[in-house]
Amino acid sequence: MPVLQLGLSGEGLDEQQLNDLATNNIRTQLATIEGAQTPYPYGGKQRQIQVDIDPHALQAKGLSPIDVVNAVAAQNLIVPSGTMKVDRFEYAVETNSAPSVWIA
């Protein structure tokens, strides 16, 4: 049984950027290989979203903290959108509606 173990390093890239690269680019490309099992990478740092809630502003709009949680969760979806045929292979196509990364 062939096994691939890959270690990443990069000059000028931190652990979070390397984890993003492994998860979003390398893993997705390896997943297209027929019969390949591609677990999520381990190590590094995963991105997190931290939301500071102003309770007075929420109350003024008639919202609760759970409304904020639900709004964030509703925007972070990877859903099937169909299939794509290439030669004799058929691939599931997914739509990633996760928000783009930006730095404020």
C-alpha positions as CSV (number, residue, x, y, z in Angstrom):
1,M,0.0,0.0,0.0
2,P,1.7,3.2,-1.1
3,V,1.8,5.9,1.6
4,L,2.8,9.6,1.2
5,Q,3.9,11.7,4.1
6,L,4.5,15.3,3.4
7,G,6.2,17.9,5.6
8,L,5.9,21.6,4.8
9,S,8.2,24.5,5.5
10,G,8.5,27.9,3.8
11,E,10.6,30.9,4.2
12,G,8.5,33.8,5.2
13,L,5.4,31.7,5.9
14,D,4.1,31.2,9.4
15,E,2.4,28.0,10.8
16,Q,-1.1,29.3,10.0
17,Q,-0.2,30.1,6.4
18,L,1.4,26.6,6.0
19,N,-1.7,25.0,7.5
20,D,-3.9,26.9,5.1
21,L,-1.7,25.9,2.2
22,A,-1.8,22.2,3.2
23,T,-5.6,22.2,3.8
24,N,-6.9,24.3,1.0
25,N,-4.4,23.6,-1.8
26,I,-2.3,20.4,-1.4
27,R,-5.0,18.3,0.2
28,T,-7.6,19.2,-2.3
29,Q,-5.3,18.3,-5.2
30,L,-4.4,15.0,-3.6
31,A,-8.1,14.2,-3.1
32,T,-8.6,14.1,-6.9
33,I,-6.5,10.9,-7.1
34,E,-8.7,7.9,-7.5
35,G,-8.7,5.7,-4.4
36,A,-6.7,8.2,-2.4
37,Q,-7.6,8.8,1.3
38,T,-6.6,12.3,2.3
39,P,-7.0,13.0,6.0
40,Y,-6.8,16.6,7.2
41,P,-3.3,17.9,8.0
42,Y,-2.1,17.9,11.6
43,G,0.2,20.4,13.2
44,G,0.4,24.1,12.5
45,K,-2.2,26.6,13.5
46,Q,-5.8,26.7,12.2
47,R,-7.5,29.9,11.5
48,Q,-10.1,31.0,14.0
49,I,-12.7,33.7,13.9
50,Q,-13.1,35.8,17.0
51,V,-16.1,38.1,17.2
52,D,-16.4,40.9,19.8
53,I,-20.1,41.5,20.5
54,D,-21.4,44.9,21.6
55,P,-24.5,43.8,23.7
56,H,-26.0,47.3,23.6
57,A,-25.8,47.6,19.8
58,L,-27.3,44.1,19.5
59,Q,-30.1,45.0,21.8
60,A,-30.8,48.2,19.9
61,K,-31.3,46.1,16.8
62,G,-33.4,43.5,18.6
63,L,-30.7,40.7,18.1
64,S,-29.1,38.3,20.5
65,P,-25.6,36.7,20.5
66,I,-27.0,33.5,19.1
67,D,-28.2,35.5,16.0
68,V,-24.5,36.4,15.4
69,V,-23.5,32.8,15.8
70,N,-26.1,31.7,13.3
71,A,-25.2,34.4,10.8
72,V,-21.5,33.4,10.9
73,A,-22.3,29.6,10.6
74,A,-24.7,30.3,7.7
75,Q,-21.8,31.9,5.7
76,N,-19.3,29.2,6.3
77,L,-20.6,26.4,4.1
78,I,-19.1,24.0,1.6
79,V,-22.0,22.5,-0.3
80,P,-22.4,20.2,-3.3
81,S,-23.3,22.0,-6.5
82,G,-23.1,19.2,-9.1
83,T,-20.7,17.0,-10.9
84,M,-18.0,17.5,-13.6
85,K,-17.0,14.8,-16.1
86,V,-13.4,14.7,-17.3
87,D,-12.7,11.8,-19.6
88,R,-14.0,8.7,-17.8
89,F,-13.9,10.3,-14.4
90,E,-16.7,12.1,-12.7
91,Y,-15.9,14.6,-9.9
92,A,-18.2,16.1,-7.3
93,V,-18.0,19.9,-7.5
94,E,-18.4,21.8,-4.2
95,T,-19.1,25.5,-3.7
96,N,-17.1,27.1,-0.9
97,S,-19.1,30.0,0.5
98,A,-16.6,30.6,3.3
99,P,-15.7,34.3,3.6
100,S,-12.4,35.4,2.0
101,V,-9.4,36.0,4.3
102,W,-8.7,39.6,4.9
103,I,-6.8,41.5,7.5
104,A,-8.3,44.6,9.0
